[in-house]
Amino acid sequence: MPEAPQVGSPLSLLTLRETRRFIGRFRAILLTAAFVIVYAFGSMVLGGMLIFANLGGGYQILPIWGNGLGTDTWSYPALLISAPWGFVELPFFATLSMVVVSIGVGIGMSVAVLLGISLVRTRRRTAGRPAAVGTVAGLTPAMIALVTLGACCSTTAAATAGVGLVAQVSGSTTNNLLLNNWFLGVFQMVVVWTALVAQELVLRVYGGLFGLSGPDTDRAPVAPRLDRRVALGSVLRAVLLIGGIMWSLAMLVEWTAVGPFNASAALWFRWIVEHQVPAFLAILAALFPSGTLAALRSLGRPSALALRGGLVVAGAILLLGAPPPFAGAGIEGLGNELMGVLGLPAAWGAVAPVFAPGLDLYFRWGFQYGLLGGFAVAAGAAPLRAFVPLLWTVGANTGRDGSSVRSPAASGGPSPVAVAPTGFDVRGPVAGSSPAPGTVVHGP
């Protein structure tokens, strides 16, 4: 997952400016609309919102404002349409999430098709130029994987088996999610939006290869050479992204059992410090490794110490747990749940885990408590070393003629580009060496 040297403003990144330009350049609005309609139709049929039956009679539109029990408030107002060929049921939030996810999947899939066409054309134009062909060929799997991530996850979450999978990775049960089905809509929208942001980063870095003007036309991105370190770093970025998203959304799952407005201060501490701080660190580090590292190192000393100290505290609680008075109030971690599984008394800080011992519990311990907690502690205590495996996957910029280009930061001027620290290259630490002249590790 590469990242851009200069990704522009956060608003332009979140609104997918380069993706929209890419679709507009190819005049692929109709292609995008076709994917949106097909996916929305499939979602409605699989989700039971559209049912075909020979009912006869005429058309009838019935608005529904609520139910007598006052439950499922997120489903109302709803609309029920009866027709001779069947009926359509449109609950409020389910319809909203279906529309948003369909648009996201339509954008992602249309860009995937356009990238495939562009890659074929680029291969033909660069015949006899091994370096250019190798660079594009190396990017193909990453691009296709990124732009199809949202569609695959959304389709899975729409199925019954997918509901169980979402329950497992978010720390809930299938019955709870089916009862509080608003979470499935939130889950789908978050996954698709994250995949589209990753796709946006790909286009901003390598868009020049497909006819888009990059922020700096004098520089050409060079993907890192595929080797064991790049593969390991890519896997780490992937699991950090998945674990971060799941752990962040787990807070919403807990809201299905404890209302946020009725929660205690201890639970709010757990949700913010234990959930969101490690989760957002993992997500940002996975999407923007060099940029996140540069941000951690560029803060003033008091701010840096406070932020890094907060990361260590949040990670340590996830890994080690909390002492008895706080564990009983809801602030707990891996150590507390281990004591609970071993049958130790609650007076010692033991807490019963959400799941019984098994695959679900081990996933929670390994990916959410262990991985996110350990990475938060490492990033707070020694950020440079913690980010080394992630920097293995980050490419560099070279001049269009193949010569290296020195960034303004390398010459002492201010720049959003983070220069590789002494003793490191774009693939990681090199003992007793400095980065090659002009080599930069780029990030937003």
Secondary structure as the mmCIF struct_conf table of DSSP 4:
data_model
#
loop_
_struct_conf.conf_type_id
_struct_conf.id
_struct_conf.beg_label_comp_id
_struct_conf.beg_label_asym_id
_struct_conf.beg_label_seq_id
_struct_conf.end_label_comp_id
_struct_conf.end_label_asym_id
_struct_conf.end_label_seq_id
BEND BEND1 PRO A 5 PRO A 5
HELX_RH_AL_P HELX_RH_AL_P1 PRO A 10 LEU A 14
TURN_TY1_P TURN_TY1_P1 THR A 15 LEU A 16
HELX_RH_AL_P HELX_RH_AL_P2 ARG A 17 ARG A 25
TURN_TY1_P TURN_TY1_P2 PHE A 26 ARG A 27
HELX_RH_AL_P HELX_RH_AL_P3 ILE A 29 LEU A 46
TURN_TY1_P TURN_TY1_P3 GLY A 47 GLY A 48
BEND BEND2 MET A 49 MET A 49
STRN STRN1 LEU A 50 PHE A 52
BEND BEND3 GLY A 57 GLY A 57
STRN STRN2 GLN A 60 ILE A 64
TURN_TY1_P TURN_TY1_P4 GLY A 68 LEU A 69
HELX_RH_3T_P HELX_RH_3T_P1 THR A 73 SER A 75
BEND BEND4 PRO A 77 PRO A 77
STRN STRN3 ALA A 78 ALA A 83
TURN_TY1_P TURN_TY1_P5 PRO A 84 TRP A 85
STRN STRN4 GLY A 86 LEU A 90
HELX_RH_AL_P HELX_RH_AL_P4 PHE A 92 ARG A 125
TURN_TY1_P TURN_TY1_P6 THR A 126 GLY A 128
HELX_RH_AL_P HELX_RH_AL_P5 PRO A 130 ALA A 158
BEND BEND5 ALA A 159 ALA A 159
HELX_RH_AL_P HELX_RH_AL_P6 THR A 160 SER A 170
TURN_TY1_P TURN_TY1_P7 GLY A 171 GLY A 171
HELX_RH_AL_P HELX_RH_AL_P7 THR A 174 LEU A 179
TURN_TY1_P TURN_TY1_P8 ASN A 180 ASN A 181
HELX_RH_AL_P HELX_RH_AL_P8 TRP A 182 TYR A 206
HELX_RH_3T_P HELX_RH_3T_P2 GLY A 207 PHE A 210
TURN_TY1_P TURN_TY1_P9 GLY A 211 GLY A 211
BEND BEND6 PRO A 215 PRO A 215
TURN_TY1_P TURN_TY1_P10 THR A 217 ASP A 218
STRN STRN5 ARG A 219 VAL A 222
HELX_LH_PP_P HELX_LH_PP_P1 ALA A 223 ARG A 225
BEND BEND7 ASP A 227 ASP A 227
HELX_RH_AL_P HELX_RH_AL_P9 ARG A 228 TRP A 255
TURN_TY1_P TURN_TY1_P11 THR A 256 ALA A 257
BEND BEND8 VAL A 258 VAL A 258
HELX_RH_3T_P HELX_RH_3T_P3 PRO A 260 ASN A 262
HELX_RH_AL_P HELX_RH_AL_P10 ALA A 265 PHE A 269
HELX_RH_PI_P HELX_RH_PI_P1 ARG A 270 GLN A 276
HELX_RH_AL_P HELX_RH_AL_P11 VAL A 277 LEU A 287
HELX_RH_AL_P HELX_RH_AL_P12 PRO A 289 SER A 298
BEND BEND9 LEU A 299 LEU A 299
HELX_RH_AL_P HELX_RH_AL_P13 ARG A 301 LEU A 320
HELX_RH_AL_P HELX_RH_AL_P14 PRO A 324 ALA A 327
TURN_TY1_P TURN_TY1_P12 GLY A 328 GLY A 330
HELX_RH_AL_P HELX_RH_AL_P15 LEU A 334 VAL A 341
TURN_TY1_P TURN_TY1_P13 LEU A 342 GLY A 343
HELX_RH_3T_P HELX_RH_3T_P4 ALA A 346 TRP A 348
TURN_TY1_P TURN_TY1_P14 GLY A 349 GLY A 349
BEND BEND10 VAL A 354 PHE A 355
TURN_TY1_P TURN_TY1_P15 PRO A 357 GLY A 358
HELX_RH_AL_P HELX_RH_AL_P16 LEU A 359 PHE A 363
HELX_RH_PI_P HELX_RH_PI_P2 ARG A 364 LEU A 371
HELX_RH_AL_P HELX_RH_AL_P17 LEU A 372 ALA A 381
HELX_RH_AL_P HELX_RH_AL_P18 PRO A 383 ALA A 386
TURN_TY1_P TURN_TY1_P16 PHE A 387 PHE A 387
HELX_RH_AL_P HELX_RH_AL_P19 VAL A 388 LEU A 391
TURN_TY1_P TURN_TY1_P17 TRP A 392 THR A 393
STRN STRN6 ALA A 396 GLY A 399
TURN_TY1_P TURN_TY1_P18 ARG A 400 ASP A 401
BEND BEND11 GLY A 402 GLY A 402
STRN STRN7 SER A 404 SER A 404
HELX_RH_3T_P HELX_RH_3T_P5 PRO A 408 SER A 411
TURN_TY1_P TURN_TY1_P19 GLY A 412 GLY A 412
BEND BEND12 GLY A 413 GLY A 413
BEND BEND13 PRO A 416 VAL A 417
STRN STRN8 ALA A 418 ALA A 418
HELX_LH_PP_P HELX_LH_PP_P2 VAL A 419 PRO A 421
TURN_TY1_P TURN_TY1_P20 THR A 422 GLY A 423
STRN STRN9 PHE A 424 ASP A 425
TURN_TY1_P TURN_TY1_P21 VAL A 426 ARG A 427
STRN STRN10 GLY A 428 PRO A 429
TURN_TY1_P TURN_TY1_P22 ALA A 431 GLY A 432
HELX_LH_PP_P HELX_LH_PP_P3 PRO A 435 ALA A 436
TURN_TY1_P TURN_TY1_P23 PRO A 437 GLY A 438
STRN STRN11 VAL A 441 VAL A 441
#
